[in-house]
């Protein structure tokens, strides 16, 4: 529901993948129907150039209805690109439906997802498909701090999530759903509200302003 309503989420499941692509274990996910999310994710979530393209993770048994796969697929239920290794043209009559994952030349580098390979990820995409009629989600690697690679540990995932300052709506960390607390603006400004038990009147007292902690940059030191 969060993705379908336009939110951008972080998705962390089990062990990380090996290779150059995020395949649903360390991913940032969003709605492929919303073209404006391309600039938003690039600039406000991943802090990089706004033109960088994004890829779709699509249900394997729906891929042929959306992409020109040619001889790459031997049947409707084949798994043609489980590692996001194939670039295909989005079918022309479908391009306007998924602008966030369709490149300027009409192509898209897709990942096909089967339930036997990725049950949790397949279930999430299937729920999005049921809600929207679109059998895919926008998928990009889960890394938000400039110069840092994809997150590996739960600690890194939480730190990367907090660094976005609310631009990621939530972090799904295995069985946990993590969201940011609503800021107490009065406390941040050094004000607290006190009620008089006798008159029930309320007054504002000045206190030491709270100092919110932010996830800052990290420095790597190489030993080779």
Number of C-alpha atoms within 10 A of each C-alpha: 11 13 17 19 10 15 16 24 22 28 22 25 16 13 10 16 14 8 8 11 18 22 23 26 22 27 22 26 23 27 28 28 22 16 16 11 21 21 18 15 24 18 15 17 23 22 16 15 11 14 11 12 17 21 24 25 30 26 25 22 17 17 26 19 13 21 19 17 18 10 8 13 15 11 11 12 14 16 19 23 20 18 18 20 14 15 16 17 19 26 16 11 8 13 19 13 16 20 19 25 29 24 18 9 8 14 18 22 20 28 27 24 29 18 13 8 10 14 11 15 20 23 15 15 19 20 17 20 17 11 12 15 11 22 24 33 27 25 27 23 22 26 23 26 22 11 12 13 11 20 21 16 14 14 10 13 23 18 17 25 28 21 18 18 14 16 17 24 18 19 22 16 18 13 9 9 11 14 15 13 7 7 9 11 12 15 16 15 14 15 18 17 11 12 11 9 8 6 7 9 9 11 11 12 10 12 13 11 14 14 10 7 7 11 14 10 10 10 7 7 6 5 4 3
